[in-house]
Every structure is written in C-alpha cells, then in structure tokens.
Amino acid sequence: MTKATPLAPSPAEAAAATERLAAWVIGALTAIVIGGVALVIYVPRVGRAGGSSWLPEINASLNATATILLSTGYVLIRRRRIGAHRACMIAAFAASSLFLITYLIHHARVGSVPFHGPAWLRPVYFGLLVPHIVLAALVVPLALTTIHRAWCGRFDRHRRLARVTLPIWLYVSVSGVLVYVLLYHCGH
C-alpha cells in the first residue's frame, strides 16, 4: 500500500486544476481570435492590397462544409454512432478553423468589406450580420469547451453544453454563407 504524501494533490484537486488550466487556455484562445479578427478588419492599412477573389468563396464553402458536418454529427449522435459523431465534429471544428484562417488572410488584405447591395436588402444583411458577429465570438469558447469536455470524457457536461453550442454554431455557419451571398452576389 502506498502512502499519500501531503504534497500530492487529490484526484479532485488535480481535476479542478486541469479545468482551471483549460478555462485559461480557452479564454486566451478566444481573446486571440477576437483580437485577430478585430485587428484585420478595423486597423487602417496604408497601401491596402486588392481583394483575393477566391478567398470569399473558400470561406463560404468552409462554412457550408461545417454546417453539413455539424448536422451530420448531430444525426449520428442521435443514432448512437459515437465514433462517426466524433469524426464529424472534429472535421467540423477543422473546417471552422480553416475558415478562420482564410477569413483572417482575406481581411488582412482587404479590411472591412462594405455592403454594396440594394437599399432594400441592407436591413436583411445587417439583420443577419450583427447576430452572426456576436454569436461567432461566443461560439469560440463554447465550441472549445464542448470539445474539451468530450476529450476529457465528461460526457454529461459535454452533452449539456453541446445543446447550447450546436444551434449557435449552426447559425454562425449558415449565416456566414448567407452574408457571403448578400455581400458578394447582391449588387456587385
């Protein structure tokens, strides 16, 4: 029988420390993502380069891919196909992460893209865009925390949070495609 040392943390203390570290890392990643997006969109550039015509299409395709993967992952977990669900959700996270990278590259080059569509579509565009932006910022910590809980085998907590994360993530992905259509195909 091994004797517990007063310096070794209990399993509960170790789990709490791991959760604190995860929360700190998720918070830091969220701040980096939000800061990066704000930086590439709102910081004025001297000699701004022209837009890359293919990046917005790639971004919309990645959002559409994430939507399909998220929806498929939901159907799979409802059918108790856990391995396939896991694969879909990891792929959805990868698609969303690739979206973020290409989004940052595009907007680092062109900055904020103004809406040039017809005046009657302006309220529709901003009605989609404003919640899209707010929920996109919110989905970063939600998705990371949901994934972390699954990774750690905390499936009860994962499931509870996934019920909130999934509809938000789906809205962000779908509205991202719609914002793209309105921004690049209605008035250009």
N, C-alpha and C positions, 0 to 999 in steps of 0.2 A: 504494500500500500504506500502510495506517495503522499507526502505531507505537503499541504498547501503552504506556500510562502506568503508572508504579508505583502510582498511587492507584486505578486502576480494578480492581475485583475480577475474578477469573477467573470463567468461567461456573460452575465447580464451587463456588467460594466464594459466588457470588450465589445458586445453588440451595440451598446449605446455610443461608444467611441467611434465605431465604424459608421453608424448612422450620422453622427455629427460630422465626420470627415466627408461622407457622401454629400450631405447637405451643403457643406462649404464648397466642395468641388462643383456641384450643380449650380450653386449661386454664382460662383466665379465664371463658369462657362456661360451662364445666362447673361451676366454683365458684359462679357467679352462679345457675345453675339449681338446683343442690343447695341452696345457701343460701336461695334464694327459697322452695323447697318446704318446707324445714325451718322457715323463718320463719312461713309462713302456717299450718302445721299445729301447731307446738309453742309458739309465743309466745301466752301467755294474752291474751285480749281482754276489755276492760270493755264491757259492753253489747253482747255478740255478737249480730249480726243473725240472723234466721231463715234457714234454707236456701232457696236458689233451687231450686224443684222441677224445673226443666227443665235445669239445667246438668249434673247427673249423666248424664242421658240423652244430652245432646250429647257429653259426654266419652266415653261408651261407643260412641256412633256414630262418633266420630272415630277411636277405637281400632280399631273394626271396619273402617272405611274404610282405615286404614293397613295392616291385615292383608291385605285384598283387594289393595291396590296393591302391597305387598311381594311377595305370592305371584305376582301377575300379572307384576311386573317380573322375578322370578326365571325364570318360564316364558319370558318374552320374550328374556332374555339367553341362555338355553339354546338358543333358536331363532335366535340371532344377529341379532335385531331390535334393534339398539343404540339407535336413536333412540327407539323406543317404550319400551324399557327405561329409558332416561334420563328420559323423561317420567313414567313410573310412579314411579320412585324419587324424583324431585323432588316429585311430588304426595304420595307417602307421607311425605316429610320435612315438607311443608307441613301435612298432616293431623296429624302428630305435634306439630308446633309449635303449631298451633291448639289441639290437645288441651291442651298445656302451659299455654297462656294461659287457657283456660276452667277448667282444673283449679286454677290459681292464684287466679283470681277466685272460684271456688266456695269453696275452702278459706280464702281470706282472709275470707270472710263467715262461715263456719261452723266453721272449725278442723278438728280431727280428728273423724271420724265413727265412733262406736263400733259394734261389731258387735252386733246385737240378734237374730240368728237363733237357731235351736235349738242346744242344747249339743252335740249330736252333730255339727253342721256346723262348729263352732268350729275343730277341728283341720284340717279341709279348707280353711276360709277362711284361717287363718294359714299353712297349708302352701303356699297359692298366694301370699298377700300378701308373706311375707318374701322369697322369691326374686324376686318381682315388684319390690319396692322396691330390692333390691340390684342387680338387673340393669337396672332403669330408670336408676339412677345411672350404671352402667357403659356403657349404650348411648349416652349423650350424647356422650362423647368418641369412642367407636367410630364412630358414625354421622357425626359431623362430620369425623373423619379420613378415613373411607372416601369421603365426598363430596369432600373436598379433594383426595384423590389422583386421583379421576376428573376433577375440574375441571382439574387440572394436567397431565392426560394421562399420569399414572404408572399405567397400567392393570395392569402386572404386580403392583405393590404394592397397588393398589385391589382386584384380584381376590383376592389372598391374605387381605386383611383382611375383605373382604366375606363370605368363607366363615365367618368368626367372627361378624361383625356381624349378618348376616341371621337366623340362628337365635335369637340373643339378642333382637333387635328384634321378631321374630315372637312369641317367648314373652311379652315385655312387652306387646305389643298384645293378644294373645289372653287372657292372664291378667288384663289390665286390664278386659276385658269380663266375664270370669268373676267377678272381685272385685266389680264393679258389681252383677251379678245377685245374688250372695250377700249383699252389703251392703244393697241397696235392695229386693230382692224375696223374701227369705227371712226372714220374721219381722216385717216391718213391716205 
